[in-house]
Amino acid sequence: MEAGADYEFAPLRIPPGTSRSAAATMLSLQADTGGWELARLQLHPDGTRRVILRRRSRLSYLPGPVT
């Protein structure tokens, strides 16, 4: 990685009741189609997952995350 690389971030919320495999598949599709990578994942007590995706700013011509 380059030192001081600029990133853009995209927050996502995965609703409770979504299986772990379905959430992993959704995040994999985001990575494959939009150049996103997982920056942070928080699992809340109610089952909601809060996800922060990131990608380098130079990839901004790629589509944003699908919510």
Buried (B, 14 or more C-beta within 10 A) or exposed (E): EEEEEEEBEBEBEBEEEEEEEEBEEBBEEBBEEBBBEEBEBEBEEEEBBEBBBBBBEEEEEEEEBEE
